[in-house]
Amino acid sequence: MLVRFTAVALIGWSCVENALYVVLCHHEKLPIELLPCVIRSLPFLAGLVMLVKSRSLAQWLADKLDL
């Protein structure tokens, strides 16, 4: 459950970050550049990978914490 929550938090954070960047660019009448959007989308991709691999990631984490 913690792994899924972390993944969804990363996805939400990335979406909010991109939305704020676009709003700021529109407010200041600046062009929206591709590189800052791509960099701000990296947590989205990490969260997506975490959601896909959540079961194996949770099992790996449980094994590591079990010691």
N, C-alpha and C positions, 0 to 999 in steps of 0.2 A: 504494500500500500504506500509506503514511504517513497519507493522508487517511482511509482506512478504519479504521486503528488509532486515530486521534484521535477519530473518530466513535464507535467502540465504547467508548473510554475515557470519553467524555462521558456516554454512556448508562449505563455501569456506575457512574460516580460519582454520577449522579443517583439511580439505584436505591438505592445504598447510603445516600445522604444522606436519602432519604425513609424508608427502613427504620429508620435510626437515630432519626429524628424520631418515628416512631410508637412505637418501643420506649421512648424517653425519656418520651413522654406517658403511655404505659401504666404505666411504672415510677413516675412521680410523680403518677399518678392525675389527669392534666389532660386536658381535652377536646382532641381532634385538630381543629385549625382548618384551614379550606380554603385561606386565603391563603398560609400558609407552605408547604403542599404544592404549590400552584401555582407559587410562586417556585422551589422546589427542583426542579420538573419542567422548567424552562426549558432546562437543559443537555440533558435527554433529547430535547426537541423539536429543539434545534440539532443533536444527533448524528443524529437520524433524518433531518433534511433533508440533512446531510452524506453520509449513506449513500445516499440516493436520488440526489443530485447528485454522487456521488464522481468519476465519470469526467470530467465537465465541470469540476469544481473542481480536480482533479489537472492537467488540461490547462491551465487558467488559471494555476495556481501554477507549472507548468513554464515557461510563456511568460513570466511575471513574473521568474522566477529566471534565465532564459536571457539576458536583456538583450542 
